Amino acid sequence: MGHWTQTNGRLCHTPLERLVARRSGLPYRMTIHSGQGFQYQNCRYVNILRQARVFQSMSCKATYLDNAVAESIFHILKVGTVHN
């Protein structure tokens, strides 16, 4: 169980650290939206966000409509970026 948790945590921490490093110095506050999985509530994950002054947004428990809105936004971005 411990190895699985560490590996799964790294799958979230490493990309987050890379994103924060690439996006440092933005003229606005960055927001990251996620579900409520344990990896997103993990102390290390939350501390990375706090140190980088990134706002953490989480969907409410069992609120599938939150995900629908996020997916709709991502679809609009994808269509505008990839297909235009």
N, C-alpha and C positions, 0 to 999 in steps of 0.2 A: 504494500500500500504506500509506503513512504517514497519509494522510487517513482511510482506512478504519479504521485502528487508533485514531486519535484520536477519531473519531466513535463507534466502538464502545466505547471506554473511557468516554467521556462518558455513554453510555447507562447505564453502571453507577455512575459516580461521582456524578452529579447526584442520582439517587434516594437513594443511600446518604447523601449529605450532608444531604438533606432529612429523611430518617428519623432520623438522629442528632440533628439540631437539634430535631425534635419530641419525641424520646424522652429528651432530656437530663434528668437529675435523677431517674431511676427509682430506686426503693429496692433494686433487684437488678441484677445484671450481665446485660446483654443479650447474646444469642448469635445470630449470623447463620450459617446453613448454606448452602453452595453446592456446586456441582460444582468440578472442577479446571480450568476454563477459564482461558486466559491473562489474561482481564480480572479474574478474582478473585485472581490471584497477582501482579498488577501492583503496583509499589511504591506508587503513589499510593493505590490501593484499600486496601492493607494499612495504610498510614500513617493513613488516615482512621479505620480501625477502632482502631488503637493509640491514637491521640490521644483518641478517644472512650471508651476502655477497654471496647471491645466485643470479645467472644470470637469468633474465627473458627473455624467448624467446616466441614471439607471432607469430602466422600465420598472413599473410596479409589478408585484407578484401577480401572476395569472392574468395579466392584462395583454392579451394577444393583439389588441388594437394598436398598442404602442409600436409593436414590431411592424404592423402593416403600414403605419405612417413612415417609419424609417425606411422600409423597403421601397415604398413609393418614391421617396426622395432620392434614394440610391438609383432607382430606375431612371428618373429624370436626369440625374447627373450622368449616368452611363450613356443614355441616348444622346445627350448634348455633347459629350466628350468623344465617344467612340464613333458615332454615326454622323457627326457634323464635321 
